[in-house]
Amino acid sequence: METFLTLVCVTASLLLWVIQMCMFIRAILSWFPAAEGGFFSRLTYAVTEPLVIPVRNLLSRISVFADSPLDLSFLFTFLLISILRIFLPVVQF
């Protein structure tokens, strides 16, 4: 049972790390308009957008964030993933 829990924690941590790296790459690529339609841009968008949309919908219901000209859902999603990774049990090998 302990081995299974270790496998689940390692897999979840790795998956969350990959998603965070995709979000980071997406943020960097957004600075370059020429990369807008490229393969990596579409890939990172496809991986990260399903996670950002629910946070965007939630923030749009809060009046403080709904009136903001900035889309903070990307930042909040990144922070939520970071918090999840912190609370995953540390696996010792």
C-alpha positions in Angstrom: 0.0 0.0 0.0 2.9 2.4 0.8 4.4 1.7 -2.6 1.1 2.6 -4.3 0.8 5.8 -2.3 4.4 6.7 -3.2 3.7 6.1 -6.9 0.5 8.2 -6.8 2.3 11.1 -5.1 5.3 11.0 -7.5 3.0 10.8 -10.5 0.8 13.7 -9.3 3.9 15.8 -8.4 5.4 15.2 -11.9 2.1 16.0 -13.6 1.7 19.2 -11.7 5.3 20.1 -12.5 4.8 19.5 -16.2 1.6 21.7 -16.1 3.5 24.5 -14.4 6.3 24.3 -17.0 3.7 24.5 -19.8 2.2 27.5 -18.1 5.6 29.1 -17.8 6.4 28.4 -21.4 3.0 29.8 -22.4 3.7 33.0 -20.5 7.1 33.5 -22.1 5.7 32.7 -25.6 2.9 35.3 -25.1 5.6 38.0 -25.2 6.5 37.1 -28.8 3.6 37.7 -31.2 5.5 35.8 -34.0 5.2 32.6 -31.9 1.4 33.0 -31.6 0.4 30.2 -34.0 3.4 27.9 -33.5 3.4 24.3 -32.3 4.6 25.0 -28.8 2.2 27.9 -28.4 -0.8 25.7 -29.4 0.4 22.8 -27.2 0.9 24.8 -24.1 -2.5 26.5 -24.6 -4.2 23.1 -25.1 -2.6 21.8 -21.9 -3.1 24.8 -19.6 -6.4 26.4 -20.8 -8.6 23.6 -19.3 -7.2 24.5 -15.9 -7.4 28.2 -16.3 -11.0 28.4 -17.5 -12.6 27.3 -14.2 -10.5 29.8 -12.3 -11.4 32.5 -14.8 -15.1 31.7 -14.4 -14.8 31.8 -10.6 -12.9 35.1 -10.6 -15.4 36.7 -12.9 -18.1 36.2 -10.2 -16.1 38.2 -7.7 -16.7 41.9 -8.2 -13.2 42.9 -7.3 -11.7 40.8 -10.1 -14.6 41.1 -12.6 -13.9 44.8 -12.9 -10.2 44.4 -13.3 -8.7 45.0 -16.7 -6.1 42.3 -16.0 -6.8 38.6 -16.4 -5.4 37.3 -13.1 -6.8 33.7 -13.6 -3.5 32.5 -15.1 -1.6 33.8 -12.1 -4.1 32.3 -9.6 -4.0 28.9 -11.4 -0.2 28.9 -11.2 -0.3 29.7 -7.5 -2.9 27.0 -6.8 -0.8 24.4 -8.6 2.2 25.6 -6.5 0.2 25.2 -3.3 -0.9 21.7 -4.3 2.7 20.7 -5.0 3.8 22.0 -1.6 1.1 19.9 0.2 1.9 16.7 -1.6 3.8 14.4 0.7 7.6 14.4 0.3 8.8 11.1 -1.0 12.0 9.8 0.3 14.0 7.3 -1.8 
